[in-house]
Amino acid sequence: MSYKDRTPAVERRLKRYAIRYGLHIMKCQKPDKRVLAHGGYMLRDEKTMKVVYGDADYLFSASLEDIERWLEENTAK
């Protein structure tokens, strides 16, 4: 596995990408069982401070892959 595929590198890349569109990626600081099983991230709008993705059944329900997919589908390139 290369460095660009490691979690910290992916987090930084996605954070930079999200900031361009006025979004912040939030990471769960105290994960519970559900978050540890999958997820741990949310997307929040910078201006309204509302969660736009990652709070479906519980807070921080999105994984990094989910966040990346959502950003690709919902932002203009």
Biopython code that builds the backbone (N, CA, C, O; Angstrom):
import numpy as np
from Bio.PDB.StructureBuilder import StructureBuilder

atoms = [
    (1, "MET", "N", (0.850, -1.175, 0.000)),
    (1, "MET", "CA", (0.000, 0.000, 0.000)),
    (1, "MET", "C", (0.898, 1.241, 0.000)),
    (1, "MET", "O", (1.854, 1.328, 0.770)),
    (2, "SER", "N", (0.581, 2.178, -0.855)),
    (2, "SER", "CA", (1.371, 3.400, -0.930)),
    (2, "SER", "C", (0.899, 4.407, 0.110)),
    (2, "SER", "O", (-0.174, 4.270, 0.696)),
    (3, "TYR", "N", (1.724, 5.414, 0.321)),
    (3, "TYR", "CA", (1.400, 6.431, 1.320)),
    (3, "TYR", "C", (0.107, 7.157, 0.994)),
    (3, "TYR", "O", (-0.654, 7.495, 1.900)),
    (4, "LYS", "N", (-0.159, 7.407, -0.300)),
    (4, "LYS", "CA", (-1.352, 8.166, -0.666)),
    (4, "LYS", "C", (-2.645, 7.429, -0.356)),
    (4, "LYS", "O", (-3.714, 8.039, -0.370)),
    (5, "ASP", "N", (-2.573, 6.128, -0.076)),
    (5, "ASP", "CA", (-3.749, 5.341, 0.247)),
    (5, "ASP", "C", (-3.964, 5.172, 1.752)),
    (5, "ASP", "O", (-4.955, 4.569, 2.164)),
    (6, "ARG", "N", (-3.063, 5.689, 2.570)),
    (6, "ARG", "CA", (-3.211, 5.565, 4.019)),
    (6, "ARG", "C", (-4.247, 6.562, 4.523)),
    (6, "ARG", "O", (-4.460, 7.613, 3.920)),
    (7, "THR", "N", (-4.878, 6.223, 5.620)),
    (7, "THR", "CA", (-5.982, 7.014, 6.158)),
    (7, "THR", "C", (-5.636, 8.478, 6.387)),
    (7, "THR", "O", (-6.404, 9.330, 5.942)),
    (8, "PRO", "N", (-4.538, 8.835, 7.049)),
    (8, "PRO", "CA", (-4.246, 10.265, 7.247)),
    (8, "PRO", "C", (-4.101, 11.031, 5.940)),
    (8, "PRO", "O", (-4.546, 12.174, 5.833)),
    (9, "ALA", "N", (-3.483, 10.406, 4.954)),
    (9, "ALA", "CA", (-3.311, 11.078, 3.664)),
    (9, "ALA", "C", (-4.652, 11.265, 2.967)),
    (9, "ALA", "O", (-4.907, 12.314, 2.375)),
    (10, "VAL", "N", (-5.502, 10.260, 3.036)),
    (10, "VAL", "CA", (-6.832, 10.354, 2.418)),
    (10, "VAL", "C", (-7.650, 11.430, 3.131)),
    (10, "VAL", "O", (-8.341, 12.214, 2.483)),
    (11, "GLU", "N", (-7.574, 11.470, 4.460)),
    (11, "GLU", "CA", (-8.289, 12.498, 5.226)),
    (11, "GLU", "C", (-7.863, 13.892, 4.787)),
    (11, "GLU", "O", (-8.714, 14.745, 4.533)),
    (12, "ARG", "N", (-6.570, 14.133, 4.695)),
    (12, "ARG", "CA", (-6.077, 15.454, 4.298)),
    (12, "ARG", "C", (-6.531, 15.822, 2.896)),
    (12, "ARG", "O", (-6.941, 16.957, 2.653)),
    (13, "ARG", "N", (-6.461, 14.871, 1.975)),
    (13, "ARG", "CA", (-6.871, 15.137, 0.588)),
    (13, "ARG", "C", (-8.351, 15.475, 0.516)),
    (13, "ARG", "O", (-8.740, 16.417, -0.174)),
    (14, "LEU", "N", (-9.184, 14.710, 1.229)),
    (14, "LEU", "CA", (-10.622, 14.964, 1.204)),
    (14, "LEU", "C", (-10.977, 16.267, 1.916)),
    (14, "LEU", "O", (-11.895, 16.967, 1.490)),
    (15, "LYS", "N", (-10.269, 16.600, 2.984)),
    (15, "LYS", "CA", (-10.520, 17.869, 3.680)),
    (15, "LYS", "C", (-10.234, 19.052, 2.760)),
    (15, "LYS", "O", (-11.008, 20.009, 2.713)),
    (16, "ARG", "N", (-9.123, 18.986, 2.029)),
    (16, "ARG", "CA", (-8.805, 20.062, 1.091)),
    (16, "ARG", "C", (-9.873, 20.162, 0.001)),
    (16, "ARG", "O", (-10.283, 21.261, -0.373)),
    (17, "TYR", "N", (-10.310, 19.038, -0.495)),
    (17, "TYR", "CA", (-11.336, 18.998, -1.530)),
    (17, "TYR", "C", (-12.649, 19.590, -1.013)),
    (17, "TYR", "O", (-13.288, 20.384, -1.703)),
    (18, "ALA", "N", (-13.048, 19.203, 0.198)),
    (18, "ALA", "CA", (-14.305, 19.676, 0.773)),
    (18, "ALA", "C", (-14.272, 21.177, 1.048)),
    (18, "ALA", "O", (-15.274, 21.861, 0.839)),
    (19, "ILE", "N", (-13.155, 21.694, 1.507)),
    (19, "ILE", "CA", (-13.034, 23.114, 1.832)),
    (19, "ILE", "C", (-13.286, 23.979, 0.601)),
    (19, "ILE", "O", (-13.836, 25.074, 0.714)),
    (20, "ARG", "N", (-12.889, 23.498, -0.562)),
    (20, "ARG", "CA", (-13.127, 24.248, -1.808)),
    (20, "ARG", "C", (-14.602, 24.512, -2.045)),
    (20, "ARG", "O", (-14.958, 25.479, -2.719)),
    (21, "TYR", "N", (-15.467, 23.664, -1.499)),
    (21, "TYR", "CA", (-16.906, 23.782, -1.708)),
    (21, "TYR", "C", (-17.640, 24.225, -0.446)),
    (21, "TYR", "O", (-18.857, 24.069, -0.349)),
    (22, "GLY", "N", (-16.913, 24.773, 0.513)),
    (22, "GLY", "CA", (-17.538, 25.303, 1.717)),
    (22, "GLY", "C", (-18.022, 24.235, 2.673)),
    (22, "GLY", "O", (-18.992, 24.449, 3.400)),
    (23, "LEU", "N", (-17.363, 23.089, 2.686)),
    (23, "LEU", "CA", (-17.743, 21.984, 3.565)),
    (23, "LEU", "C", (-16.579, 21.629, 4.473)),
    (23, "LEU", "O", (-15.416, 21.812, 4.113)),
    (24, "HIS", "N", (-16.902, 21.125, 5.642)),
    (24, "HIS", "CA", (-15.884, 20.653, 6.575)),
    (24, "HIS", "C", (-16.146, 19.189, 6.874)),
    (24, "HIS", "O", (-17.290, 18.778, 7.069)),
    (25, "ILE", "N", (-15.078, 18.407, 6.908)),
    (25, "ILE", "CA", (-15.191, 17.009, 7.319)),
    (25, "ILE", "C", (-14.936, 16.963, 8.810)),
    (25, "ILE", "O", (-13.903, 17.427, 9.294)),
    (26, "MET", "N", (-15.880, 16.403, 9.525)),
    (26, "MET", "CA", (-15.752, 16.272, 10.971)),
    (26, "MET", "C", (-15.488, 14.813, 11.308)),
    (26, "MET", "O", (-16.084, 13.914, 10.714)),
    (27, "LYS", "N", (-14.594, 14.579, 12.263)),
    (27, "LYS", "CA", (-14.226, 13.229, 12.673)),
    (27, "LYS", "C", (-14.669, 13.010, 14.115)),
    (27, "LYS", "O", (-14.496, 13.883, 14.964)),
    (28, "CYS", "N", (-15.234, 11.857, 14.380)),
    (28, "CYS", "CA", (-15.709, 11.530, 15.726)),
    (28, "CYS", "C", (-14.523, 11.401, 16.681)),
    (28, "CYS", "O", (-13.579, 10.662, 16.405)),
    (29, "GLN", "N", (-14.571, 12.115, 17.797)),
    (29, "GLN", "CA", (-13.488, 12.078, 18.768)),
    (29, "GLN", "C", (-13.640, 10.949, 19.784)),
    (29, "GLN", "O", (-12.649, 10.414, 20.281)),
    (30, "LYS", "N", (-14.900, 10.587, 20.091)),
    (30, "LYS", "CA", (-15.164, 9.508, 21.042)),
    (30, "LYS", "C", (-16.115, 8.498, 20.391)),
    (30, "LYS", "O", (-17.316, 8.511, 20.663)),
    (31, "PRO", "N", (-15.581, 7.627, 19.537)),
    (31, "PRO", "CA", (-16.446, 6.695, 18.812)),
    (31, "PRO", "C", (-17.074, 5.639, 19.717)),
    (31, "PRO", "O", (-16.446, 5.146, 20.654)),
    (32, "ASP", "N", (-18.329, 5.303, 19.416)),
    (32, "ASP", "CA", (-18.999, 4.211, 20.115)),
    (32, "ASP", "C", (-18.945, 2.969, 19.221)),
    (32, "ASP", "O", (-18.269, 2.979, 18.192)),
    (33, "LYS", "N", (-19.652, 1.898, 19.604)),
    (33, "LYS", "CA", (-19.594, 0.640, 18.853)),
    (33, "LYS", "C", (-20.042, 0.800, 17.415)),
    (33, "LYS", "O", (-19.427, 0.236, 16.511)),
    (34, "ARG", "N", (-21.109, 1.564, 17.186)),
    (34, "ARG", "CA", (-21.612, 1.745, 15.822)),
    (34, "ARG", "C", (-20.597, 2.466, 14.954)),
    (34, "ARG", "O", (-20.369, 2.080, 13.807)),
    (35, "VAL", "N", (-19.997, 3.495, 15.487)),
    (35, "VAL", "CA", (-19.020, 4.279, 14.728)),
    (35, "VAL", "C", (-17.774, 3.439, 14.449)),
    (35, "VAL", "O", (-17.212, 3.512, 13.356)),
    (36, "LEU", "N", (-17.343, 2.650, 15.416)),
    (36, "LEU", "CA", (-16.163, 1.819, 15.211)),
    (36, "LEU", "C", (-16.404, 0.738, 14.165)),
    (36, "LEU", "O", (-15.482, 0.352, 13.447)),
    (37, "ALA", "N", (-17.638, 0.247, 14.075)),
    (37, "ALA", "CA", (-17.961, -0.794, 13.101)),
    (37, "ALA", "C", (-17.809, -0.262, 11.675)),
    (37, "ALA", "O", (-17.288, -0.960, 10.804)),
    (38, "HIS", "N", (-18.247, 0.930, 11.441)),
    (38, "HIS", "CA", (-18.100, 1.592, 10.137)),
    (38, "HIS", "C", (-18.449, 3.055, 10.330)),
    (38, "HIS", "O", (-19.375, 3.391, 11.069)),
    (39, "GLY", "N", (-17.736, 3.884, 9.690)),
    (39, "GLY", "CA", (-18.042, 5.315, 9.791)),
    (39, "GLY", "C", (-17.037, 6.076, 10.610)),
    (39, "GLY", "O", (-15.874, 5.694, 10.733)),
    (40, "GLY", "N", (-17.522, 7.171, 11.170)),
    (40, "GLY", "CA", (-16.673, 8.018, 11.981)),
    (40, "GLY", "C", (-16.523, 9.429, 11.444)),
    (40, "GLY", "O", (-15.789, 10.236, 12.014)),
    (41, "TYR", "N", (-17.229, 9.741, 10.326)),
    (41, "TYR", "CA", (-17.087, 11.055, 9.704)),
    (41, "TYR", "C", (-18.445, 11.655, 9.353)),
    (41, "TYR", "O", (-19.425, 10.936, 9.158)),
    (42, "MET", "N", (-18.484, 12.992, 9.276)),
    (42, "MET", "CA", (-19.655, 13.742, 8.815)),
    (42, "MET", "C", (-19.173, 14.913, 7.979)),
    (42, "MET", "O", (-18.034, 15.361, 8.114)),
    (43, "LEU", "N", (-20.047, 15.401, 7.120)),
    (43, "LEU", "CA", (-19.787, 16.625, 6.357)),
    (43, "LEU", "C", (-20.708, 17.719, 6.864)),
    (43, "LEU", "O", (-21.908, 17.498, 7.030)),
    (44, "ARG", "N", (-20.150, 18.904, 7.113)),
    (44, "ARG", "CA", (-20.945, 20.024, 7.616)),
    (44, "ARG", "C", (-20.740, 21.230, 6.717)),
    (44, "ARG", "O", (-19.625, 21.520, 6.286)),
    (45, "ASP", "N", (-21.836, 21.928, 6.442)),
    (45, "ASP", "CA", (-21.769, 23.153, 5.651)),
    (45, "ASP", "C", (-21.109, 24.243, 6.482)),
    (45, "ASP", "O", (-21.466, 24.452, 7.642)),
    (46, "GLU", "N", (-20.150, 24.934, 5.888)),
    (46, "GLU", "CA", (-19.379, 25.955, 6.597)),
    (46, "GLU", "C", (-20.231, 27.146, 7.023)),
    (46, "GLU", "O", (-20.050, 27.672, 8.121)),
    (47, "LYS", "N", (-21.154, 27.575, 6.172)),
    (47, "LYS", "CA", (-21.939, 28.776, 6.450)),
    (47, "LYS", "C", (-23.096, 28.511, 7.398)),
    (47, "LYS", "O", (-23.296, 29.260, 8.355)),
    (48, "THR", "N", (-23.860, 27.458, 7.148)),
    (48, "THR", "CA", (-25.051, 27.193, 7.955)),
    (48, "THR", "C", (-24.765, 26.327, 9.173)),
    (48, "THR", "O", (-25.587, 26.239, 10.085)),
    (49, "MET", "N", (-23.592, 25.683, 9.188)),
    (49, "MET", "CA", (-23.196, 24.768, 10.270)),
    (49, "MET", "C", (-24.124, 23.559, 10.384)),
    (49, "MET", "O", (-24.174, 22.914, 11.431)),
    (50, "LYS", "N", (-24.850, 23.252, 9.324)),
    (50, "LYS", "CA", (-25.732, 22.081, 9.316)),
    (50, "LYS", "C", (-25.004, 20.890, 8.709)),
    (50, "LYS", "O", (-24.206, 21.035, 7.782)),
    (51, "VAL", "N", (-25.291, 19.724, 9.244)),
    (51, "VAL", "CA", (-24.706, 18.495, 8.721)),
    (51, "VAL", "C", (-25.391, 18.167, 7.404)),
    (51, "VAL", "O", (-26.618, 18.088, 7.342)),
    (52, "VAL", "N", (-24.604, 17.977, 6.353)),
    (52, "VAL", "CA", (-25.170, 17.669, 5.044)),
    (52, "VAL", "C", (-25.049, 16.191, 4.708)),
    (52, "VAL", "O", (-25.763, 15.698, 3.834)),
    (53, "TYR", "N", (-24.156, 15.474, 5.386)),
    (53, "TYR", "CA", (-23.999, 14.049, 5.127)),
    (53, "TYR", "C", (-23.304, 13.384, 6.313)),
    (53, "TYR", "O", (-22.393, 13.953, 6.914)),
    (54, "GLY", "N", (-23.744, 12.184, 6.634)),
    (54, "GLY", "CA", (-23.091, 11.413, 7.684)),
    (54, "GLY", "C", (-23.846, 11.341, 8.981)),
    (54, "GLY", "O", (-23.273, 10.991, 10.013)),
    (55, "ASP", "N", (-25.135, 11.668, 8.953)),
    (55, "ASP", "CA", (-25.944, 11.572, 10.171)),
    (55, "ASP", "C", (-27.238, 10.804, 9.907)),
    (55, "ASP", "O", (-28.279, 11.123, 10.482)),
    (56, "ALA", "N", (-27.173, 9.801, 9.043)),
    (56, "ALA", "CA", (-28.371, 9.061, 8.628)),
    (56, "ALA", "C", (-29.074, 8.389, 9.814)),
    (56, "ALA", "O", (-30.179, 8.791, 10.177)),
    (57, "ASP", "N", (-28.465, 7.396, 10.408)),
    (57, "ASP", "CA", (-29.078, 6.703, 11.541)),
    (57, "ASP", "C", (-28.507, 7.185, 12.871)),
    (57, "ASP", "O", (-29.174, 7.122, 13.904)),
    (58, "TYR", "N", (-27.298, 7.654, 12.836)),
    (58, "TYR", "CA", (-26.604, 8.164, 14.014)),
    (58, "TYR", "C", (-25.514, 9.119, 13.541)),
    (58, "TYR", "O", (-25.142, 9.108, 12.368)),
    (59, "LEU", "N", (-25.010, 9.932, 14.440)),
    (59, "LEU", "CA", (-23.973, 10.897, 14.073)),
    (59, "LEU", "C", (-22.691, 10.174, 13.683)),
    (59, "LEU", "O", (-22.380, 9.112, 14.221)),
    (60, "PHE", "N", (-21.962, 10.746, 12.760)),
    (60, "PHE", "CA", (-20.687, 10.214, 12.273)),
    (60, "PHE", "C", (-20.847, 8.825, 11.654)),
    (60, "PHE", "O", (-20.038, 7.930, 11.898)),
    (61, "SER", "N", (-21.890, 8.657, 10.857)),
    (61, "SER", "CA", (-22.169, 7.347, 10.271)),
    (61, "SER", "C", (-21.466, 7.106, 8.939)),
    (61, "SER", "O", (-21.558, 6.003, 8.400)),
    (62, "ALA", "N", (-20.771, 8.093, 8.391)),
    (62, "ALA", "CA", (-20.130, 7.938, 7.089)),
    (62, "ALA", "C", (-18.668, 7.516, 7.232)),
    (62, "ALA", "O", (-17.978, 7.926, 8.166)),
    (63, "SER", "N", (-18.211, 6.695, 6.296)),
    (63, "SER", "CA", (-16.794, 6.328, 6.238)),
    (63, "SER", "C", (-16.092, 7.299, 5.290)),
    (63, "SER", "O", (-16.747, 8.105, 4.629)),
    (64, "LEU", "N", (-14.786, 7.226, 5.226)),
    (64, "LEU", "CA", (-14.050, 8.083, 4.294)),
    (64, "LEU", "C", (-14.445, 7.788, 2.852)),
    (64, "LEU", "O", (-14.522, 8.699, 2.028)),
    (65, "GLU", "N", (-14.693, 6.527, 2.549)),
    (65, "GLU", "CA", (-15.123, 6.159, 1.194)),
    (65, "GLU", "C", (-16.488, 6.766, 0.879)),
    (65, "GLU", "O", (-16.725, 7.230, -0.236)),
    (66, "ASP", "N", (-17.387, 6.760, 1.873)),
    (66, "ASP", "CA", (-18.708, 7.372, 1.691)),
    (66, "ASP", "C", (-18.582, 8.873, 1.443)),
    (66, "ASP", "O", (-19.248, 9.424, 0.568)),
    (67, "ILE", "N", (-17.731, 9.519, 2.213)),
    (67, "ILE", "CA", (-17.513, 10.962, 2.069)),
    (67, "ILE", "C", (-16.959, 11.266, 0.677)),
    (67, "ILE", "O", (-17.420, 12.192, 0.010)),
    (68, "GLU", "N", (-15.975, 10.489, 0.247)),
    (68, "GLU", "CA", (-15.378, 10.713, -1.069)),
    (68, "GLU", "C", (-16.414, 10.539, -2.177)),
    (68, "GLU", "O", (-16.466, 11.340, -3.111)),
    (69, "ARG", "N", (-17.229, 9.506, -2.077)),
    (69, "ARG", "CA", (-18.277, 9.261, -3.071)),
    (69, "ARG", "C", (-19.285, 10.411, -3.086)),
    (69, "ARG", "O", (-19.682, 10.867, -4.158)),
    (70, "TRP", "N", (-19.701, 10.882, -1.912)),
    (70, "TRP", "CA", (-20.676, 11.962, -1.827)),
    (70, "TRP", "C", (-20.106, 13.241, -2.443)),
    (70, "TRP", "O", (-20.799, 13.939, -3.183)),
    (71, "LEU", "N", (-18.852, 13.545, -2.137)),
    (71, "LEU", "CA", (-18.220, 14.744, -2.684)),
    (71, "LEU", "C", (-18.141, 14.679, -4.208)),
    (71, "LEU", "O", (-18.414, 15.666, -4.891)),
    (72, "GLU", "N", (-17.771, 13.523, -4.733)),
    (72, "GLU", "CA", (-17.693, 13.381, -6.201)),
    (72, "GLU", "C", (-19.049, 13.542, -6.864)),
    (72, "GLU", "O", (-19.148, 14.130, -7.940)),
    (73, "GLU", "N", (-20.099, 13.024, -6.229)),
    (73, "GLU", "CA", (-21.443, 13.089, -6.819)),
    (73, "GLU", "C", (-22.122, 14.444, -6.648)),
    (73, "GLU", "O", (-22.971, 14.815, -7.458)),
    (74, "ASN", "N", (-21.755, 15.188, -5.599)),
    (74, "ASN", "CA", (-22.499, 16.398, -5.257)),
    (74, "ASN", "C", (-21.738, 17.705, -5.401)),
    (74, "ASN", "O", (-22.242, 18.753, -4.997)),
    (75, "THR", "N", (-20.558, 17.670, -5.956)),
    (75, "THR", "CA", (-19.805, 18.898, -6.175)),
    (75, "THR", "C", (-19.385, 18.972, -7.634)),
    (75, "THR", "O", (-19.188, 17.952, -8.294)),
    (76, "ALA", "N", (-19.255, 20.183, -8.115)),
    (76, "ALA", "CA", (-18.806, 20.390, -9.493)),
    (76, "ALA", "C", (-17.289, 20.293, -9.529)),
    (76, "ALA", "O", (-16.605, 20.797, -8.639)),
    (77, "LYS", "N", (-16.784, 19.664, -10.531)),
    (77, "LYS", "CA", (-15.324, 19.505, -10.634)),
    (77, "LYS", "C", (-14.723, 20.613, -11.419)),
    (77, "LYS", "O", (-13.507, 20.645, -11.610)),
]
sb = StructureBuilder()
sb.init_structure("model")
sb.init_model(0)
sb.init_chain("A")
sb.init_seg("    ")
for serial, (resi, resn, name, xyz) in enumerate(atoms, 1):
    if name == "N":
        sb.init_residue(resn, " ", resi, " ")
    sb.init_atom(name, np.array(xyz, "f"), 0.0, 1.0, " ", f" {name:<3s}", serial, name[0])
structure = sb.get_structure()
